[in-house]
């Protein structure tokens, strides 16, 4: 069963044009310790929640919105690592239909 899921995930990845994951499923980690390193563009303080808008160099125009601890001391321009909860990633085709 796991192997079948793996094949489906690979097929989805190969046909995907877009990838989606919720901000709360992206974890801030030290640079080099996650799936991707990024640079923070904006820190949004929203009361009990804080969100970071970041970009990943070398991947084109990719913007990432990640949830952070409300007490974070991360600021604009900071380099961060991002770790994704892989089981929460969704793949979509060019028309926005989940694959």
Secondary structure per residue as TSV (DSSP state, phi and psi in degrees):
chain	resnum	aa	ss	phi	psi
A	1	X	-	360.0	-41.2
A	2	X	H	-62.9	-40.9
A	3	X	H	-62.6	-40.9
A	4	X	H	-62.1	-42.5
A	5	X	H	-63.2	-38.8
A	6	X	H	-62.6	-43.1
A	7	X	H	-63.3	-41.0
A	8	X	H	-63.4	-42.2
A	9	X	H	-63.0	-42.3
A	10	X	H	-64.8	-43.8
A	11	X	H	-60.6	-43.8
A	12	X	H	-60.5	-45.0
A	13	X	H	-60.4	-42.4
A	14	X	H	-67.1	-29.8
A	15	X	H	-100.1	-2.1
A	16	X	-	-77.5	142.1
A	17	X	S	-107.9	-24.5
A	18	X	E	-135.4	149.5
A	19	X	E	-123.4	137.0
A	20	X	E	-127.1	139.7
A	21	X	-	-153.3	139.6
A	22	X	-	-71.9	148.6
A	23	X	G	-55.2	-36.6
A	24	X	G	-72.3	-7.9
A	25	X	G	-102.7	11.8
A	26	X	E	-113.4	123.6
A	27	X	E	-108.6	136.7
A	28	X	E	-81.2	126.3
A	29	X	E	-136.1	169.3
A	30	X	-	-60.9	151.4
A	31	X	T	-54.1	134.1
A	32	X	T	85.2	-3.1
A	33	X	S	-106.5	0.6
A	34	X	S	-117.6	-158.6
A	35	X	S	-83.9	-20.7
A	36	X	E	-159.8	141.5
A	37	X	E	-100.9	148.4
A	38	X	E	-147.3	168.5
A	39	X	E	-117.0	131.0
A	40	X	E	-74.2	128.3
A	41	X	E	-97.4	-43.4
A	42	X	E	-141.0	141.1
A	43	X	E	-113.4	120.8
A	44	X	E	-105.7	111.5
A	45	X	E	-92.6	115.6
A	46	X	E	-124.1	62.4
A	47	X	T	69.0	-115.9
A	48	X	T	-75.4	-11.7
A	49	X	E	-116.6	148.6
A	50	X	E	-131.5	134.1
A	51	X	E	-121.7	144.3
A	52	X	E	-111.8	134.9
A	53	X	E	-106.2	124.8
A	54	X	E	-137.3	166.4
A	55	X	E	-130.4	152.2
A	56	X	-	-106.0	118.1
A	57	X	T	-62.5	141.9
A	58	X	T	82.5	1.0
A	59	X	S	-112.9	17.2
A	60	X	S	80.0	-155.9
A	61	X	S	-86.7	72.2
A	62	X	-	-109.4	122.4
A	63	X	E	-110.1	139.0
A	64	X	E	-124.1	132.1
A	65	X	E	-112.9	117.8
A	66	X	E	-124.1	145.2
A	67	X	E	-81.6	143.4
A	68	X	E	-132.9	160.9
A	69	X	-	-59.1	139.1
A	70	X	T	-63.3	-17.1
A	71	X	T	-98.2	14.3
A	72	X	-	-60.9	146.9
A	73	X	-	-109.9	20.7
A	74	X	-	-74.3	137.9
A	75	X	-	-126.4	168.4
A	76	X	T	-56.0	135.8
A	77	X	T	94.5	-11.9
A	78	X	-	-70.5	144.9
A	79	X	E	-92.3	133.7
A	80	X	E	-135.5	159.6
A	81	X	E	-101.3	147.7
A	82	X	E	-124.2	129.5
A	83	X	E	-116.7	126.0
A	84	X	E	-96.4	141.2
A	85	X	-	-78.3	95.4
A	86	X	G	-54.4	-34.1
A	87	X	G	-68.8	-11.6
A	88	X	G	-103.0	3.6
A	89	X	-	-80.3	138.6
A	90	X	E	-121.9	142.3
A	91	X	E	-111.7	141.2
A	92	X	E	-132.5	147.6
A	93	X	-	-82.6	-176.9
A	94	X	T	-61.6	-23.9
A	95	X	T	-90.8	3.1
A	96	X	S	84.3	10.9
A	97	X	-	-89.8	131.6
A	98	X	B	-63.8	132.9
A	99	X	-	-113.3	360.0
